[in-house]
Structures are given as structure tokens and as C-alpha cells.
């Protein structure tokens, strides 16, 4: 194993499904491909996309998901197909599918994870908690991200878990995960990856919390709906606190004034998905009665993003790829502020590949309005 090949990233902005897969295949193929990871717009014909992936990458494990926007060499796009190929001489990758999330229970999840860890050990007997990481793609409408992320990270121990919730271009009807030749819902794909290259999991968000408390006084945790905040109709009270008339509440307000929950002194964003006709609010994250929320105030996203990537380059040296899970609400805010091409350039400079998500997972916690990921360096001496 004298030569270590690098991850190769790709992106096609072709709107025709067959053409997009053909372009993606041409850019991503290299010797000894051990695994293909992709992120696709839900606007493609997914039956055709599955068929083409299976035909062009026959015999190679392929895993992916639908998105609310894609990140790759072409920048920050919508209606595109992005992804990466992992060369088998530098990356041992095993992929498993955790199904039936609506019936998620620890015993079967534990058995699933033990099987995956054994497979990783067989693929690379030298795999340890120091040279391995886990990357998860989970159904973004499953409402099971908290339980799954928390369980997996605890069971993985020293192996860090980072992931993103699949999207469907803000339709909120069906998000899908691609595994073993087909698209599935109500599931999570888990990639366990071991490599001699240095890597670093990270999360960054561009908010500081304000003091005013929003106490959830009536909620339906199963559907993540909050009916009352501070004893008042939820949407009306949220609108009052951020200083916007109720009738003017739009998704970009949720993006620019999200709410945070404080866990062990760290802020985690709990974002609002939509206002319902009855004045309740549906959230992207777990919510329950008695939860204390605070509205957060945005700080400069560009400065925050540049600082995060600079810090990764400092600790890893030259970065070959950053697997990136970026919240759809960041995408909306960036678009509204006319910063999409600037953010896209930062992603391009740092070889980012990934997608706009319906939620992000980091170290066992599910959150929103955050950029999470794994940066992979190219200098083995830095391991």
C-alpha cells in the first residue's frame, strides 16, 4: 500500500437524469473504486437515476440520498447530482442500511451496528477508533434522527458520527436513501470509513442566543408540533418575539431568527419548518413540553464559514475533501442575502461535497441551521 489515492469528487448540473449520471460517472471514476457516495436533487426521475447508477457502477457499492440542494465542484446548486468516489487502497468503507425507523428499537439497532463493525474489521483489521469515522444519511421525514444519532454515537464509542437528513427540495412529502441498488424511505444508511489520511469532524453555526425565554407549554412531540409558547398560540408568540407581524411570517424568518436549546453549555439550533393553519409551529427537531428555547441572532455567516474552513486547513494541512451536511435554512438565508455564489466559492476552494439537509447530526445530537461534516486531509504524515 505504498501509494494512497485520493477521493475524487464530481457534480453534474445536467437536468436530464441519464446525462447527469453519465457526467457524474465520467468525473468520479478512478482505479480501485471501493465505494460511491452521491447526493441528488429529488427533481430527477429517481427510477431512471437508480437504473443508471446500477448500470454504470455495476459491482461497486453505491450509497446516496435525495436533497434540498447539492454541494460539489460546481458550487452550491439545485437540481444537480454531486458526490465522490473512495479509492479502496486508501479507504476501507462498509455500508449498511438501518430499516423500519418508525419501529426503531435498541436491540435490533445494536445487532445492526455490531455487524457493521465486524465487517469493517474484516475489511481492515487495522481499523480503530482513531482512524475510522461514521457518516450517516437518514430519512429527513422519519422524525427519528434524535434516537438514531444518539444511540449510534453511544454505541460507536470513539468513532465519531456525523450525518445529514435527506431532503426533497422543500416539498416535505418523501425523502429517500439509496442503498443496494434502490431508493428507500424510513431508513438510515451508515458508512463506516477507515483511512490512513487524517480527518476531523466539525460543526459550525453563525448565531448567538438572546436572553428572552420561550417555554414550550403545549406540544405534540410525535409530530414535532408546538401549539403554545409561554401559554400563547405558538406562531403568534414567536412572531411577537422576533418583531414580525404574524401574517408576514415566512421561511426566511425561521432561517434568520432560529431558536436554540442549550445542552451542557453548548447551543444547538432547533429550527421551525413551517407555520400551520391553526397557528401552531412544526419543527425540524425534537420538541417537548417544558423545553426552554431562546431566539438566536445571526452573526456574519461568511466570516464564520471562512474561519471554520481555515481552522480545518490549519489542523489537517491540505484538505482533499470535506463531506458536508448544510442545513436547508442556511441555504435559504444565503440565497435571500445574495451570498450563494460566494458561499459556493468557499465550498469549491475547500473541495467540499455534500448537500442541503433537513437536519444535521454531530456527535449523537440532531440539530438544524448548522454546517456539520468530516474534513479529510491529504497529508498522511499529519495522522
C-alpha positions as CSV (number, residue, x, y, z in Angstrom):
1,X,0.0,0.0,0.0
2,X,2.7,2.4,-0.9
3,X,0.6,4.8,-3.0
4,X,-2.5,6.3,-1.4
5,X,-5.1,7.5,-3.9
6,X,-7.4,10.4,-3.1
7,X,-11.1,10.8,-3.0
8,X,-12.4,12.1,-6.4
9,X,-15.4,14.5,-6.3
10,X,-17.9,15.3,-9.1
11,X,-21.0,17.2,-9.9
12,X,-23.3,17.4,-12.9
13,X,-25.8,20.2,-13.3
14,X,-27.5,18.5,-16.3
15,X,-31.2,18.3,-15.7
16,X,-31.7,15.2,-17.8
17,X,-31.3,12.2,-15.5
18,X,-29.3,9.9,-17.8
19,X,-27.0,12.7,-18.8
20,X,-26.4,13.7,-15.2
21,X,-25.4,10.2,-14.2
22,X,-23.2,9.8,-17.3
23,X,-21.4,13.1,-16.4
24,X,-21.1,12.1,-12.8
25,X,-19.7,8.7,-13.7
26,X,-17.1,10.2,-16.1
27,X,-15.8,12.6,-13.4
28,X,-15.8,10.3,-10.4
29,X,-14.4,7.0,-11.9
30,X,-10.9,6.1,-10.9
31,X,-8.9,2.9,-10.3
32,X,-9.9,0.6,-7.5
33,X,-13.1,2.4,-6.5
34,X,-14.3,0.9,-3.2
35,X,-17.5,3.0,-2.8
36,X,-19.5,5.7,-4.5
37,X,-21.4,8.3,-2.4
38,X,-23.9,10.7,-4.2
39,X,-26.4,13.5,-3.4
40,X,-29.2,14.1,-5.9
41,X,-32.0,16.5,-6.4
42,X,-35.4,14.9,-5.9
43,X,-36.4,16.6,-9.2
44,X,-34.6,13.8,-11.1
45,X,-36.6,10.8,-12.3
46,X,-35.4,8.6,-9.4
47,X,-36.3,5.3,-11.1
48,X,-34.1,6.2,-14.1
49,X,-31.4,7.5,-11.8
50,X,-31.3,4.2,-9.8
51,X,-31.2,2.2,-13.1
52,X,-28.3,4.3,-14.5
53,X,-26.3,4.2,-11.2
54,X,-26.7,0.4,-11.1
55,X,-25.7,0.0,-14.8
56,X,-22.7,2.3,-14.7
57,X,-21.3,1.4,-11.3
58,X,-22.1,-2.4,-11.5
59,X,-20.3,-4.3,-8.8
60,X,-19.4,-1.2,-6.8
61,X,-21.2,-0.3,-3.5
62,X,-23.2,2.9,-4.2
63,X,-25.0,4.9,-1.5
64,X,-26.7,8.3,-1.7
65,X,-29.8,10.4,-0.8
66,X,-32.2,13.0,-2.1
67,X,-31.5,16.5,-1.1
68,X,-32.7,20.1,-0.8
69,X,-29.7,21.3,-2.7
70,X,-26.3,19.9,-3.7
71,X,-22.7,20.9,-3.0
72,X,-19.7,19.9,-5.1
73,X,-17.1,21.1,-7.6
74,X,-19.7,23.2,-9.4
75,X,-20.5,25.0,-6.2
76,X,-23.8,25.3,-4.4
77,X,-26.5,24.1,-6.8
78,X,-30.1,23.0,-7.1
79,X,-31.2,20.2,-9.5
80,X,-27.8,18.7,-9.7
81,X,-26.0,15.4,-8.9
82,X,-22.9,15.6,-6.7
83,X,-20.8,13.1,-4.9
84,X,-17.5,11.3,-4.5
85,X,-15.6,8.0,-5.1
86,X,-13.5,6.5,-2.4
87,X,-10.4,4.5,-3.7
88,X,-10.1,1.1,-1.9
89,X,-6.4,1.4,-1.4
90,X,-6.8,4.4,0.9
91,X,-10.3,3.9,2.3
92,X,-12.0,0.8,3.8
93,X,-15.7,1.5,3.5
94,X,-18.6,-0.6,4.7
95,X,-22.2,0.5,4.2
96,X,-25.3,-0.8,5.9
97,X,-29.0,0.1,5.9
98,X,-30.9,0.5,9.2
99,X,-34.5,0.0,8.2
100,X,-38.0,0.5,9.7
101,X,-37.1,3.6,11.7
102,X,-40.7,4.1,12.8
103,X,-40.2,0.9,14.8
104,X,-36.6,1.8,15.9
105,X,-35.5,-0.1,18.9
106,X,-32.1,-0.5,20.6
107,X,-31.8,-4.3,20.3
108,X,-32.0,-4.5,16.6
109,X,-30.0,-1.3,16.1
110,X,-27.3,-2.8,18.3
111,X,-27.2,-6.0,16.3
112,X,-27.1,-4.0,13.1
113,X,-24.1,-1.9,14.4
114,X,-22.2,-4.9,15.6
115,X,-22.5,-6.5,12.2
116,X,-21.2,-3.3,10.5
117,X,-18.3,-3.0,12.9
118,X,-17.3,-6.7,12.3
119,X,-17.5,-6.0,8.5
120,X,-15.2,-3.0,9.0
121,X,-12.7,-5.1,11.0
122,X,-12.7,-7.8,8.2
123,X,-12.2,-5.1,5.5
124,X,-9.4,-3.5,7.5
125,X,-8.0,-5.4,10.6
126,X,-6.1,-2.2,11.4
127,X,-9.3,-0.1,11.8
128,X,-9.6,1.6,15.2
129,X,-11.5,4.5,16.9
130,X,-8.6,6.7,15.9
131,X,-8.5,6.0,12.1
132,X,-12.2,5.5,11.5
133,X,-15.3,7.7,11.3
134,X,-19.0,7.1,10.6
135,X,-21.1,9.1,8.1
136,X,-24.9,8.8,8.1
137,X,-27.6,9.6,5.6
138,X,-31.1,9.4,7.3
139,X,-34.7,9.9,6.0
140,X,-35.3,13.6,6.7
141,X,-39.0,13.0,7.3
142,X,-38.6,10.0,9.6
143,X,-38.8,12.1,12.9
144,X,-36.3,9.5,14.3
145,X,-33.0,11.3,13.9
146,X,-32.5,12.1,17.6
147,X,-33.0,8.5,18.7
148,X,-30.9,7.0,15.9
149,X,-28.0,9.5,16.2
150,X,-27.8,9.3,20.0
151,X,-27.9,5.5,20.0
152,X,-25.3,5.1,17.2
153,X,-22.8,7.6,18.6
154,X,-23.0,6.0,22.1
155,X,-22.6,2.5,20.6
156,X,-19.7,3.6,18.3
157,X,-17.7,4.9,21.2
158,X,-14.6,6.7,20.0
159,X,-15.6,6.5,16.3
160,X,-17.1,10.0,15.6
161,X,-20.5,10.1,13.9
162,X,-21.5,12.9,11.5
163,X,-24.5,13.0,9.2
164,X,-27.4,14.7,7.5
165,X,-31.1,14.2,7.0
166,X,-32.2,13.7,3.3
167,X,-34.3,16.3,1.7
168,X,-36.8,16.6,-1.1
169,X,-36.4,20.2,-2.4
170,X,-38.7,21.6,0.3
171,X,-41.8,19.5,-0.7
172,X,-41.7,17.7,2.6
173,X,-43.5,14.7,1.2
174,X,-40.9,11.9,0.8
175,X,-37.2,11.8,1.3
176,X,-35.2,8.8,0.1
177,X,-31.9,7.0,0.8
178,X,-30.2,4.9,-2.0
179,X,-28.7,1.6,-0.9
180,X,-28.1,-1.7,-2.6
181,X,-29.4,-0.6,-6.0
182,X,-32.7,1.1,-4.9
183,X,-34.2,4.1,-3.2
184,X,-35.8,3.5,0.3
185,X,-37.6,5.6,2.9
186,X,-37.9,5.2,6.7
187,X,-34.3,4.2,6.9
188,X,-30.7,5.4,7.5
189,X,-27.6,4.4,5.6
190,X,-24.5,4.2,7.7
191,X,-21.0,4.3,6.2
192,X,-18.1,3.2,8.4
193,X,-14.9,4.5,6.9
194,X,-11.3,3.7,7.9
195,X,-8.4,5.6,6.4
196,X,-4.7,6.4,6.9
197,X,-5.4,10.0,6.0
198,X,-6.0,12.5,8.8
199,X,-9.6,13.7,9.3
200,X,-11.6,15.9,11.6
201,X,-15.3,16.1,12.3
202,X,-16.6,19.6,12.8
203,X,-19.8,21.7,13.2
204,X,-20.3,25.4,12.9
205,X,-23.2,27.8,13.2
206,X,-23.5,31.6,12.9
207,X,-25.7,32.5,15.8
208,X,-25.6,33.9,19.3
209,X,-28.5,33.5,21.7
210,X,-30.6,36.3,23.2
211,X,-31.9,36.2,26.7
212,X,-35.7,36.1,26.3
213,X,-37.0,32.6,27.2
214,X,-39.6,30.8,25.1
215,X,-41.1,28.0,27.1
216,X,-43.0,25.3,25.2
217,X,-46.3,25.0,27.1
218,X,-48.2,22.7,24.7
219,X,-46.7,20.3,22.1
220,X,-47.1,17.1,20.3
221,X,-43.6,15.5,20.4
222,X,-44.6,12.7,18.0
223,X,-45.2,15.1,15.1
224,X,-42.8,17.8,16.4
225,X,-45.6,20.3,16.6
226,X,-45.6,23.1,19.1
227,X,-49.1,24.5,19.8
228,X,-48.3,27.0,22.6
229,X,-45.3,29.0,23.7
230,X,-45.4,30.9,27.0
231,X,-49.1,29.8,27.2
232,X,-50.0,31.6,23.9
233,X,-50.5,30.4,20.3
234,X,-47.0,29.4,19.2
235,X,-46.8,31.2,15.9
236,X,-48.2,34.4,17.3
237,X,-45.8,34.4,20.3
238,X,-42.7,33.6,18.1
239,X,-43.7,36.4,15.7
240,X,-44.0,38.8,18.6
241,X,-40.6,37.9,20.0
242,X,-38.8,38.4,16.6
243,X,-40.8,41.6,15.9
244,X,-42.7,40.5,12.8
245,X,-46.4,40.6,12.1
246,X,-47.9,37.1,12.3
247,X,-49.2,37.4,8.7
248,X,-45.8,38.2,7.4
249,X,-44.0,35.1,8.9
250,X,-42.0,33.4,6.1
251,X,-39.4,30.6,6.0
252,X,-36.6,33.1,5.8
253,X,-37.6,34.4,9.2
254,X,-37.1,30.9,10.7
255,X,-33.7,31.0,9.0
256,X,-32.6,34.4,10.3
257,X,-34.1,34.1,13.8
258,X,-34.0,30.4,14.7
259,X,-34.4,29.1,18.3
260,X,-31.7,27.3,20.2
261,X,-31.7,24.9,23.1
262,X,-28.7,24.8,25.4
263,X,-27.3,21.3,26.2
264,X,-24.2,21.2,28.5
265,X,-23.5,24.9,27.8
266,X,-23.5,24.4,24.0
267,X,-26.2,25.9,21.8
268,X,-28.0,23.6,19.4
269,X,-30.4,25.1,16.9
270,X,-33.9,23.7,16.8
271,X,-35.4,25.1,13.6
272,X,-39.0,25.8,12.7
273,X,-40.1,24.1,9.5
274,X,-43.5,25.8,8.9
275,X,-46.5,27.7,10.4
276,X,-49.6,25.5,10.3
277,X,-53.1,26.9,9.5
278,X,-54.1,26.5,13.2
279,X,-51.3,28.8,14.4
280,X,-49.1,26.0,15.6
281,X,-45.4,25.5,14.5
282,X,-43.9,22.4,13.1
283,X,-40.2,21.9,13.9
284,X,-37.4,20.1,12.1
285,X,-36.1,18.8,15.5
286,X,-37.3,17.1,18.7
287,X,-39.6,19.3,20.8
288,X,-41.4,18.6,24.0
289,X,-43.4,20.5,26.7
290,X,-41.3,22.3,29.2
291,X,-38.4,22.8,26.8
292,X,-36.9,26.2,27.2
293,X,-35.9,27.9,23.9
294,X,-34.2,31.1,23.1
295,X,-34.3,33.1,19.9
296,X,-30.8,33.4,18.3
297,X,-29.4,36.4,16.5
298,X,-27.3,35.8,13.4
299,X,-23.7,36.8,13.1
300,X,-21.8,37.1,9.8
301,X,-22.2,33.7,8.0
302,X,-19.3,34.3,5.5
303,X,-16.8,35.1,8.3
304,X,-18.0,32.2,10.3
305,X,-17.7,29.8,7.3
306,X,-14.2,31.0,6.4
307,X,-13.0,30.8,9.9
308,X,-14.3,27.2,10.2
309,X,-12.6,26.1,7.0
310,X,-9.3,27.9,7.8
311,X,-9.2,26.1,11.1
312,X,-9.6,22.7,9.4
313,X,-6.8,23.5,7.0
314,X,-4.6,24.6,9.9
315,X,-5.1,21.3,11.8
316,X,-5.1,18.9,8.8
317,X,-2.9,20.6,6.2
318,X,-4.1,20.5,2.6
319,X,-7.7,19.2,2.6
320,X,-8.6,16.7,-0.1
321,X,-12.4,16.6,0.6
322,X,-14.9,17.9,3.1
323,X,-18.1,15.8,3.4
324,X,-20.6,18.5,4.1
325,X,-24.1,18.5,5.6
326,X,-25.5,22.0,5.3
327,X,-28.9,22.9,6.7
328,X,-31.6,23.9,4.1
329,X,-32.3,27.0,6.3
330,X,-28.7,28.2,5.8
331,X,-29.2,27.7,2.0
332,X,-32.4,29.8,2.2
333,X,-30.7,32.6,4.2
334,X,-27.7,32.6,1.9
335,X,-30.0,32.8,-1.1
336,X,-32.1,35.6,0.3
337,X,-28.9,37.6,1.1
338,X,-27.5,37.0,-2.4
339,X,-24.4,35.2,-1.0
340,X,-24.9,31.8,-2.7
341,X,-22.1,32.2,-5.2
342,X,-19.7,33.5,-2.5
343,X,-20.5,30.5,-0.2
344,X,-20.3,28.2,-3.2
345,X,-16.8,29.5,-3.9
346,X,-15.7,28.8,-0.3
347,X,-17.0,25.3,-0.7
348,X,-15.2,24.9,-4.0
349,X,-11.9,26.2,-2.6
350,X,-12.0,23.6,0.1
351,X,-13.2,20.7,-2.1
352,X,-16.5,20.3,-0.3
353,X,-19.0,17.8,-1.5
354,X,-22.4,17.2,0.2
355,X,-25.9,18.5,0.4
356,X,-28.6,20.8,1.9
357,X,-30.2,18.9,4.6
358,X,-33.4,18.7,6.7
359,X,-31.2,18.3,9.8
360,X,-27.7,17.7,10.8
361,X,-26.2,15.1,13.2
362,X,-23.0,15.6,15.1
363,X,-21.6,13.5,18.0
364,X,-25.0,12.0,18.7
365,X,-27.0,15.2,18.7
366,X,-29.6,16.1,15.9
367,X,-29.8,19.8,15.2
368,X,-30.6,22.4,12.5
369,X,-29.2,25.6,10.9
370,X,-25.7,24.2,11.3
371,X,-23.0,23.0,8.9
372,X,-21.6,19.7,10.0
373,X,-19.1,17.5,8.3
374,X,-15.9,15.5,8.1
375,X,-12.8,17.1,6.6
376,X,-10.3,14.7,5.2
377,X,-6.7,15.8,4.8
378,X,-4.2,14.6,2.2
379,X,-1.0,14.5,4.2
380,X,-0.7,11.1,5.9
381,X,2.3,12.4,8.0
382,X,-0.3,14.5,9.9
383,X,-2.1,11.4,11.1
